[in-house]
Amino acid sequence: MLFLLDYGGGNVASLANSLRQLGHEFRWIDTPADFSEATSLVFPGVGAFESAIQHLTRRGLLEPLRDYIRSGKPYFGICIGLQVLFQSSDESPSLGLGIIPCPIERFSDEDKAVPHIGWNSAELLDANEPAFYYFVHSYCAKYNPEKYPEAAEWVHATTQYGQELFASAVRKGNVFATQFHPEKSGDAGLALLDKWLREPDAVHASPTVPRVAPAPKAKDGLTKRIIACMDVRANDAGDLVVTKGDQYDVREKDPAAAVTTAGAVRNLGKPVALAARYYAAGADELCLLNITSFRHSPLHDQPMLAVVRAAAERLFVPLTIGGGIKDTVDPDGTPRSALEVASAYFRAGADKVSIGSEAVYAVERLRARGGVLDGTSAIETIAHAYGRQAVVVSIDPRRVQVDADYAGPYVDEVVRGADGGAWWYQCTVSGGRESRPLSVVQLAKGVDALGAGEILLNSIDRDGTGLGFDFDLLTLVKRSVRIPVVASSGAGKAAHFVDAFTQTGVEAALAAGIFHREEVGIGEVKDVLRAAGINVRR
């Protein structure tokens, strides 16, 4: 009987959906006694090493898990399910299971952004050629056979990020584990899961042939990501629809009217159906941003939670959810923390959450404290529980024009255009409706310090224009932080994606309107990128 171990954090719903898609039945580990009934066990996990060990210990599952693995019965670990096999982690004072004699270490960010987020190649020992799988982590088992020869015997696949090699899969005896997420790796990941689940026990227990140490290549296999974003809003009838605005105005306009009046909410399709279309078209990630006003609270917004659940059942790539991820109070006075809200979306099937206005307020408080962290912001609490890779911060800046001889507080961030103009970027909240006394660089550095794992960088000035991404803005932020940056706002043709990657070095690019209106297809974007020599997932 196949069992899944849910340690209480991360998106386990994705794996459950994948197993159902493949036709496999399973049960959940609820008590220590369940381990004795399991004939196969999968331990998935997205989150922090410390949280995983603490949850397992509190529930009395850590030692039974160790005993199960030592029993010789098949074990498949995913992400945290791989890392707990090791002795320790730089992320945590707690010890791991110690089955593999090697520590988990943090990536160096000297030559790359950390966390490592995206599709990268894994050279599997039993595969003819590398396959691309989805990774999202800041810590890894670095491949060092000279220093850790016993641990090297476990390595079944290696992956290169920057100039660092790490174990992306381990296998020995009954144990198989991957640092990547097969449940979020499309067809390749589903095939890997299905193969392991259908292997007879004799194959699971077969000896592993030590791999030959690969030499680092000049360039890693990380691909540039293309993300399809859907702004989800309730229309006037109360139905959730995908919409798109111009400078964030999502209502239709009558160009023939003498006086411009607000019309109906622009309806570009149903969120789940549209998300499924983008998945089939080859989107590397999908983003659902709830831009409607909550009538009660995020946890009472059952239609949006239902959308997430339905989408997660059909999509086997990462899913980011945004909107209302903040501390709230229910109508009956019950307080709800941002962590509780985020947890509900993770349990529904989200892989990452996006925080917008709350991140601005958090950085303002951080700066007022002189840069001292207090652990109370939404970014900090969610990152502590799930790892910083689970937290995306969506930034909405706009240009503020200044004189050519400007010498004010943002002088070091002023961009000077070829036409003689000069400006800095001011951050906003509430969908761009309110400006705050905070620059985009101050905000980017602040959310990095608080523990965000990725920045989704919008541009109010370029949104809906089709003129291309704001390269000045992207370059300014990219050189200010060491976490991944996603370009957003302004894409009008496939060539704009090429420019974003070649001119700014961002890790991913996002679009909405041009995909919704089918003016440009995801496949077309990838073809153009590939022709330009940019590595993308096929």
C-alpha positions, -999 to +999 in steps of 0.1 A: +000+000+000+013+034-010+014+061+017+021+098+015+038+115+044+025+150+050+047+168+075+023+197+078+039+223+054+042+229+017+020+219-012+013+182-008-019+186-028+002+188-060+017+153-055-017+139-046-032+153-078-003+138-098-008+104-083-045+105-090-037+116-126-015+086-130-041+062-115-024+053-083-042+049-050-027+060-017-033+068+019-019+094+043+004+088+072-017+100+102+000+082+131+033+064+137+014+030+134+007+037+097+043+032+088+040-005+095+011-008+070+030+010+042+047-010+015+058+021-003+063+056+010+065+091-006+076+121+014+071+153-005+078+187+009+083+224+001+096+244+030+123+249+055+144+221+069+139+232+105+101+233+101+101+198+086+122+183+114+102+201+141+068+190+127+079+154+123+093+154+159+062+170+174+039+144+157+062+115+167+070+106+131+107+113+129+120+080+144+093+059+127+104+074+094+140+065+101+129+030+111+108+027+079+137+037+056+161+012+074+135-016+070+143-018+033+109-008+020+107+016-009+111+053-001+107+083-025+117+117-011+110+150-028+128+182-020+126+183+018+120+146+016+156+144+001+172+169+024+161+152+056+181+121+046+213+140+052+232+147+084+224+184+088+215+216+070+230+251+071+193+262+072+187+246+106+202+238+140+183+205+140+199+174+127+186+153+099+182+116+097+219+111+090+213+083+065+236+101+039+268+113+056+269+148+042+255+182+051+230+203+031+246+237+023+234+270+009+241+279-027+267+307-032+251+338-046+284+353-060+276+343-096+238+337-095+205+345-079+195+325-049+170+307-045+175+284-075+141+287-091+132+272-125+137+244-149+172+229-150+187+198-165+193+167-144+218+141-157+202+109-144+224+078-143+198+056-160+188+081-187+202+085-222+201+123-221+194+150-195+158+159-187+145+192-175+128+193-141+115+221-119+137+232-089+129+257-062+154+258-033+182+277-016+200+248-001+214+216-017+237+186-013+268+199-031+286+173-051+320+169-035+333+132-039+367+141-026+354+155+007+324+132+011+332+099-008+305+079+010+278+104+002+290+104-035+280+068-037+244+078-032+243+103-061+221+093-089+219+126-108+237+158-108+227+193-118+247+224-123+236+259-111+261+286-119+294+268-113+282+246-085+273+210-089+248+194-066+230+161-062+196+165-078+187+128-072+201+101-048+195+064-050+208+035-030+190+003-021+154+010-013+159+048-013+152+072-042+149+110-037+150+141-059+158+177-051+135+187-080+097+184-080+085+157-104+049+166-096+056+201-110+078+191-139+051+184-165+052+152-186+088+144-177+081+145-140+049+125-142+068+098-162+095+096-135+069+093-107+050+066-126+081+046-134+092+045-098+057+036-086+054+007-110+089-008-104+089-041-086+105-042-051+134-061-065+143-031-087+138-007-058+163-027-037+189-032-065+224-018-060+233+016-074+263+019-097+285+049-086+283+077-111+314+092-128+321+127-115+310+152-142+331+183-149+314+217-145+303+232-179+309+267-190+271+274-185+245+257-165+213+242-179+189+266-162+162+278-186+146+312-188+110+309-176+079+321-195+050+328-170+014+333-179-004+355-155-042+358-149-057+387-130-088+372-114-117+394-104-154+391-095-175+407-122-207+426-115-226+394-114-202+379-088-185+354-111-148+351-111-133+359-145-098+366-159-095+403-167-068+427-179-065+464-176-047+494-191-027+510-163-047+487-140-082+499-151-101+467-159-134+481-170-144+484-206-146+518-223-169+530-251-146+549-275-177+565-292-191+579-260-189+616-255-181+612-219-159+582-208-179+560-184-169+528-166-184+498-183-185+461-174-154+443-160-134+431-190-139+394-193-112+374-210-122+339-199-126+316-170-095+312-148-092+274-147-099+269-184-075+296-194-048+282-170-052+247-186-048+262-220-015+279-210-003+247-194-009+228-226+008+255-246+040+251-226+039+278-199+067+272-174+047+286-145+012+300-140+002+329-118-033+337-105-037+371-088-069+378-071-075+415-076-111+417-064-120+432-030-127+406-004-162+409+010-153+391+042-117+378+044-093+357+023-102+325+042-139+331+035-133+336-002-143+301-011-147+307-048-110+316-051-099+287-030-121+265-053-104+280-084-070+271-069-080+235-061-095+230-096-065+245-113-040+224-093-058+192-103-051+199-140-018+218-140+015+200-133+037+231-133+042+256-105+013+278-095+016+312-077-014+327-059-017+364-049-043+386-033-051+391+003-020+374+018-019+395+049-030+396+086-068+401+086-098+399+109-129+379+101-163+396+104-169+378+137-136+393+151-114+362+147-079+373+138-063+355+108-025+357+103-009+360+069+007+327+075-027+311+081-040+326+048-010+314+029-013+280+044-048+277+032-037+284-004-008+260-001-031+233+011-054+241-019-026+235-044-006+267-046+032+264-047+041+301-040+022+331-027+026+366-040+025+396-016+020+432-028+010+461-007+017+444+026+054+441+015+055+479+011+042+485+045+066+458+060+096+475+044+085+509+057+083+495+092+117+478+087+133+511+077+117+528+107+134+502+129+167+509+114+168+476+094+162+454+124+141+423+117+113+415+142+099+383+126+063+396+124+058+405+088+040+383+064+072+377+044+091+366+075+065+343+089+057+326+057+094+322+047+102+308+081+075+281+078+078+273+041+112+286+030+119+319+012+114+303-021+076+301-014+073+339-011+071+362-042+068+400-038+049+418-065+062+454-069+042+482-086+064+512-093+058+542-115+082+568-129+085+602-111+100+628-134+127+651-120+149+679-133+182+670-149+201+685-120+180+666-094+200+661-061+173+648-039+171+617-017+169+593-047+197+608-067+216+575-068+186+558-084+178+584-110+176+571-146+186+595-173+170+589-207+184+595-241+160+624-247+174+643-217+146+633-193+153+620-158+132+600-133+132+577-103+108+549-095+083+553-067+065+524-052+027+522-049+000+502-030-036+493-036-031+484-073-012+516-081-038+539-067-017+552-038+020+563-039+043+557-010+075+575+001+096+545-009+118+539-040+118+507-059+154+500-049+146+506-012+116+482-015+136+455-034+164+455-009+140+455+019+120+425+008+152+407+001+163+413+037+129+402+051+132+369+033+114+371-001+126+345-026+116+363-058+105+397-071+077+401-096+085+435-111+056+453-127+056+488-143+025+510-141+039+531-169+042+502-193+012+481-183-011+474-212+010+495-237+026+467-257+057+488-260+080+463-243+093+458-208+108+487-189+145+478-193+157+507-171+135+495-142+145+459-146+182+466-147+180+489-117+164+463-096+183+433-109+216+448-099+203+457-064+193+422-052+206+387-053+172+370-056+155+361-089+136+388-107+106+383-130+100+409-157+063+420-161+043+447-179+045+459-214+052+429-236+036+433-270+056+408-292+079+379-288+110+399-295+103+419-263+111+387-243+144+383-260+153+419-251+144+414-215+166+384-211+196+397-231+195+433-218+187+429-181+196+393-170+162+386-154+154+350-147+118+350-160+093+371-180+056+373-175+028+383-197-010+384-196-030+404-222-011+393-253-016+357-242-052+362-233-061+379-266-039+353-285-019+381-301+013+361-292+015+325-283+037+309-256+051+285-282+059+315-305+078+332-277+098+301-270+106+296-307+119+332-309+140+328-277+155+295-289+164+311-322+182+339-303+203+313-284+184+316-251+178+283-232+141+275-227+122+244-218+108+226-248 
